[in-house]
Amino acid sequence: MDLKELLRERKPAIVKKWFEAALASYHTDARGPMRRVEAQFTNPLGFDLDQGLSGLFDAVLQGMLPDKVTTFLDAIVRIRAVQDLAPSEALSFLFRLKGIIRDELGPELLAGPGVREELTALDGVVDDLALYAFDLYMRCREKIYDLKAKEAQNATFRLLQKAQLLTKDQE
């Protein structure tokens, strides 16, 4: 059995552990409600994370198809970009997939011929996924900073107008 078949067989367990690894960056009190992933409208964060990780796992097994990856990764990264997390903390869950796979498959990784090579290739795909996620994360953060700067500029302009410190030409 090759690595992809092993991973497809163990997908539910791997994705569940990956979900828990992604939740680890949140405060303990927030993790409980986020685990209710079936509630799309009352828990969009948990739902998007659960659906996104499942979709990302499939995309990683298929070799990281850009359209599929973007759909799932964008939903997760946008949420994490607006939260008060460092970039390393926001995206560390992606790298944890490597360890989760190794823990889940354990001795089976040594059993098949060529599995080590496949695992090395899969590690490369996960690394590429993390780099792509970082690009998405930075684009989201730049947009947030642009919005904040424009809001500060507009607030200053309104204050100057209110104080009548602007001439007609400056408005």
N, C-alpha and C positions, 0 to 999 in steps of 0.2 A: 504494500500500500504506500503510495507516495504522500508527501507532506500535505498537499492540498486536500486530498481525500481525508486524511486524519483531521485536518482543521475543520473541514465541512462537517464531519461527524461530531466533533466536539464544539461546534459553534455556540450552542446555547450556554454552555458552561463558561467558555472563554469570554463571550460578550457580557455575561453577568459579572464576571470578575473585573472586566475592563470598565464596566459601568461603576462598580464600587471604587475602582482606582480613580476614576474621574470625579466621583463624589468626595474623595478624600481631601480635595482642596477647599471644600466648603466647611463652614462651621458645623459642629456636631448637631446642633439643634435644627439646622436646615436640611440635613441629610434625610431624616425620617420622612418628611412630607415629599421630598423629591423622589423617593423610591416608589411612590404611587404613580407608575408610568402609564397606567391605563386611562388616566384622567387628562385628556388632551387640553381641555379648556380651563380646568381648575389647577392644573400643574403643567403648564406648557414647557417649562424648563426641563423637568424630568422626562416628559414625553419626547421632546426634541432630542435630548441627550440619548435616550434609549434607542429611538428610531435611527438617529444619526450614527451611533456606534455600530448598530447592526448593519446598516447600509455601508459604512466605511469598511467593516470587516469583509463584506462580500467584494467590495471594490479592491481591497488589498489583495484578496485571493485571485482576482481577475487581472492583476497587474496595474492597478491604479488608473482606471479610465477617467480622464479629466472631467467629463460631464457628470458622471456619477459621484466622484469625489467632491466636486464643488457643491453639488446639491446638499449633501449631508454635512460636509465640513463647514460650510458657510453658516448654517443654522447654529452649529455649536460654537464656532469661533465668535460670531457676532455677540452672542450672549456673554461669553467670557471676556470679550474686549470691553464691555461697558461696566464690568464688575471691578472691584478694587483688588485685582490680582496682578502680580508681576508677570511679565510675559513667560518667564520660565515656569511659573506656577500654573498659569492658564493653559499651557500647552504640554506640560509634562505627562499628562495622561496618555498621549500618543506614544511616547517612548516606553511606557509601562507595558504596552502590548507585547513587546519582545519577551519580557520576563514572564508574563502571564502564559504565553504560548509554551515556553520552556517548562514552566511548572506544571501545566496541564498535561502536556504530552510526556514529560519525564523520560523514562527509559525507552519509549517508543521512538524517540529521536535517534537513538543509536541503532535501532533494529534494521531499518531499511537501507538498501544501498542508495547512495546519493542524497540522503535526507539532509546531511550536514550542508551540502552545497545548496540545496533548496532553501534551507533555513538561512544561510548567509544571504542569498538573493532576497528572501523575504525581509530580512533586516534592512537591506538597502531600500526596499519599497517603503517600509515604515519610516526610514530616515527621510526619503523624498516627500512623503506625506507630511512629516513634521516641518520640513522646509516650506512646503506649499502653505501649510497652516500658518506659519509665521508671517508669510507675505500677506495672507488674508487678514491676520490679526493686526498687522501694522497699518494696512489700508483702513481698517475700521477705526483704529486709534487716531490716525491722521484726520479722519472725517470728524471724530469727536472733538479734537483740538481745534479744527477749523470752525465748527459750530460754536464752541465756547468763545473763540476769539471774535467771531462776528457778533455774538450776543453781547460781549463786553463792549465792543465798538458801538453797537446800537444803544446800549444803556448809557454810555458816555455822551453820545449825541443827544439823546433825550434829556439828559441832565443839563447839558449846555443850552438846549432850546428852552427848557423850563426856567433856567436862570437868566435867560435872555442875553446870553453872552455871544450869540452868533449873529452875524449880519445876514441880510437877505442873500448875498452872494455865496456865503458859506453853506447855506441850507441847500 
